[in-house]
Amino acid sequence: MRCVIARFPFDLVKSEVQLAMKGIKPEPITGESVVIGRRTYPVKQVGEVITRQDRRDFSSSEVTRALTRLGFTCRSGAPVPAPVEEPSPLETASAMLGTPAQS
């Protein structure tokens, strides 16, 4: 598939992108991400590898658009951690008083 990233044309093939990312350790995700195989990579990291350009030269939306058209699953934003359940005031008071002795 032909696409333009940072004003340069690229002919990208899904299998070639997978091969290029094979063996590369994913960086921590802080923004948009893409799932390649079993790993989730930051879009900018993938863009840097497949275009051989500095990641400041292109936007994540350019790479996301190209990878989506190739059939990869792209996600926006960092993963949201599961909310921590706070105990209710009654549960907190019960914990402070302790449980009655079982006879």
C-alpha positions, 0 to 999 in steps of 0.5 A, a space after each residue: 500500500 502506498 502512503 505518505 509519511 512526513 512528505 515522503 512516499 512509502 510502499 508498505 506491506 503488512 508482512 514487511 512491517 511485522 518482519 521489521 518489528 520482529 525482535 524489537 522490544 516495545 517502549 513504554 506506551 504514553 500515547 497512541 499505540 498499535 498491536 503487531 503480533 502479540 506486542 503493543 508498540 507506540 506508534 512513533 516507535 513503529 514509524 521510526 523503524 519502518 520509515 527510518 526517519 526521526 520520530 520528530 519528523 512525522 506525526 503519530 496520526 500519519 503512521 496510525 492512518 497508514 497502519 490502520 489501512 494495512 489492517 493493524 489494530 491501533 489504539 489512542 491514548 495510554 492504557 487506563 489502569 483499572 480503578 482501585 476500589 475504596 472501602 466504604 466508611 462502614 468497612 473502614 470502621 469495621 476493619 479498625 474495630 476488628 472482627 468479633 471472636 469466633 467461638 
